[in-house]
Amino acid sequence: MNRPRKDPRAARAAHRVTGGARPRFDLARVPDAAPEDALSASGRPRRDPRAQERVALVPGTLRRRLDRAQRAPAASAAPPALAAPADAAPRLRVIAQPAYLVALVPDAPGGRLTPHDRQLFGAARLLADADGGAVLALVDLATDELAGAGADRVLTLPVAGYDPEAKALALDAVRAALDLRHMLFAESAEGGDLARRLAALSGEELFAGAESLSPKAVTRPAHGRRTEQRGAPPRLVSLAADAVAPHAGTVHEALPVAFAFPEPAGGAILAAEFIPADPARVSLAEADFVVSAGNGVTDFDAFRALVAALGATPGASRMVCDAGLMPRAAQVGASGTVLDARCYFALGIAGAPQHLQGVAKCEHVVAVNTDLHAAMIERAGLAIVADAQKVMPALIGLLAEEAGS
Ligand SMILES: Cc1cc2nc3c(=O)[nH]c(=O)nc-3n(C[C@H](O)[C@H](O)[C@H](O)COP(=O)(O)OP(=O)(O)OC[C@H]3O[C@@H](n4cnc5c(N)ncnc54)[C@H](O)[C@@H]3O)c2cc1C
């Protein structure tokens, strides 16, 4: 320790008022600071609490009052000026002459990218950006989401509706013609099926269910997760969910690419379509859109009417199930069902931690609550601070109006 020692006598002498027979000291006066007093051992200017208090003292009051807001900030203590916010719009990145192409086939049900699809884009960018490549999205329907997700080029497949056989044939034609370095699929029901169909058609190796991916290596667990399989990434790879972060930061061109597809040969599947399930009977774990009632809902007839009008699956908080107002199977949360829904609409639910655990994976959360500070409102992307009993009939009216027009 080589801190300079304090010298109380010298400090007091600095306040001495000159003149007069008896020694007098003016402690309020700021003494001419000696250089070693003004700077600490580390070289930083010393804080003087007394001087700061004198600045904050409000004059003309009977009782001593301090106004800290008036304290003049020391030059060194002044907060650094905030940098002007950079342009908030993401940067457009153009890859005019790609060295190679990395293709991906998102599931995109109804033309909308799922979180798993966005992770697929993240993986494709990882492989493309390593060496000056570009990302080619092979989609059923081109949407404006693709540029932000990370697509440099977009090729629309000539497939209408659910026809995995025709889609696999179209993908095989693209694979053969464009010499793609990689083709990525989501390891989901649809993406996994397509990847296996393409592997069977083309005779190429497929690395299914990859959990980590880089330009040099791809890995997946094996033997009940006791071992790990690793290899150089082949052309066909299907990616497990939550293995790679989605792409963020730059917007890409999403330039449409023309491609002459061969005439579709008549396949074994004559007609195939999705038969939508009755949302009221779908299990909560599989539901896509859940509308839940909490303790703030008293009008359950309006709640049921709203659920039916929205075509959603009904859910509830534990409070409501405990009270016998909804069946136990409808309970959302840690001790109920953990949802995988795209949208969750919470009416009069506080958002207790056990309840929020059940909606952690939901992409969009909408909440209605009278309390602005409810945790459910904080979790929601869109919130209505109002009485649920008034919001429900208003929404039913709007939906009826929309259906009538
Ligand atoms: C071990 C354990 C496990 C649990 N597991 C679960 C679980 O799986 N799922 C679960 O849900 N809970 C679970 N809980 C219970 C949980 O802690 C909460 O008690 C419960 O979620 C609260 O339900 P609620 O939000 O409906 O009711 P409350 O906490 O009473 O909240 C009601 C909300 O409604 C709002 N409100 C009131 N009137 C209106 C109105 N007119 N219009 C709009 N809003 C209004 C209020 O502001 C409030 O935010 C568990 C608890 C424990 C201890």
The ligand as a Gaussian input file, in Angstrom:
#p B3LYP/6-31G(d) Opt

LIG

0 1
 C      -46.864000     -26.731000      -7.429000
 C      -47.756000     -25.792000      -8.173000
 C      -48.051000     -26.060000      -9.481000
 C      -48.869000     -25.193000     -10.202000
 N      -49.147000     -25.466000     -11.491000
 C      -49.913000     -24.621000     -12.192000
 C      -50.201000     -24.858000     -13.574000
 O      -49.773000     -25.852000     -14.145000
 N      -50.987000     -23.975000     -14.226000
 C      -51.486000     -22.846000     -13.629000
 O      -52.184000     -22.068000     -14.307000
 N      -51.242000     -22.608000     -12.338000
 C      -50.483000     -23.467000     -11.593000
 N      -50.257000     -23.213000     -10.291000
 C      -51.000000     -22.113000      -9.661000
 C      -50.375000     -20.778000      -9.940000
 O      -49.379000     -20.549000      -8.973000
 C      -51.418000     -19.648000      -9.843000
 O      -52.051000     -19.723000      -8.584000
 C      -52.482000     -19.714000     -10.897000
 O      -51.897000     -19.859000     -12.179000
 C      -53.292000     -18.418000     -10.872000
 O      -54.335000     -18.498000     -11.779000
 P      -54.974000     -17.157000     -12.386000
 O      -53.917000     -16.369000     -13.000000
 O      -56.115000     -17.589000     -13.237000
 O      -55.597000     -16.460000     -11.095000
 P      -55.171000     -15.174000     -10.274000
 O      -53.819000     -15.328000      -9.731000
 O      -56.283000     -14.944000      -9.319000
 O      -55.132000     -13.994000     -11.340000
 C      -56.270000     -13.476000     -11.955000
 C      -55.841000     -12.389000     -12.921000
 O      -56.963000     -11.891000     -13.573000
 C      -56.941000     -10.462000     -13.587000
 N      -58.318000     -10.000000     -13.600000
 C      -59.192000      -9.909000     -12.559000
 N      -60.380000      -9.480000     -12.976000
 C      -60.268000      -9.319000     -14.319000
 C      -61.183000      -8.906000     -15.337000
 N      -62.437000      -8.592000     -15.055000
 N      -60.747000      -8.842000     -16.616000
 C      -59.453000      -9.153000     -16.922000
 N      -58.559000      -9.547000     -15.990000
 C      -58.961000      -9.636000     -14.721000
 C      -56.200000     -10.077000     -12.362000
 O      -55.578000      -8.804000     -12.535000
 C      -55.171000     -11.197000     -12.260000
 O      -54.005000     -10.853000     -12.961000
 C      -49.431000     -24.069000      -9.558000
 C      -49.116000     -23.802000      -8.245000
 C      -48.298000     -24.653000      -7.554000
 C      -47.972000     -24.329000      -6.157000

